[in-house]
Amino acid sequence: MATAMVTIPFQNDLLQQIDRLVERRIVHSREGLIQSAIEMYIRRKQNWQNMFSYGEQLATENNFSETDVMNEIKANRNSK
């Protein structure tokens, strides 16, 4: 896989937090932490998008309105 260099400015306090994680061997390097964080962010965004798409699909297939969904959520919360 091809790579590219990216320069990103960080506030000093955030950079110090990153360095403390590296020193405690929580991660191997600044680059490793930042790459992992970005990958995690992308996966989470994709998962949320998939959930919303699935919900929209179910709503369309079952002819649910937004009001129906909100009423169901309220009923479920009140039953606990």
C-alpha angles and dihedrals in degrees: 000000000000118000134205132199116242125189115210124177116226130193110250095244092054091047090051090053090051091049091051090055090050092048091052088049092241084134131010099235145352089258092052093051094048093046091049092048092051092047090050091049092051093047092050092048090049091048092051091048090050091051093049091047091050091049091050090049092051092046091052094045092049097036093239119167125212087253090055090053094047091049091051092050091050092048091050093049092048092051093063 
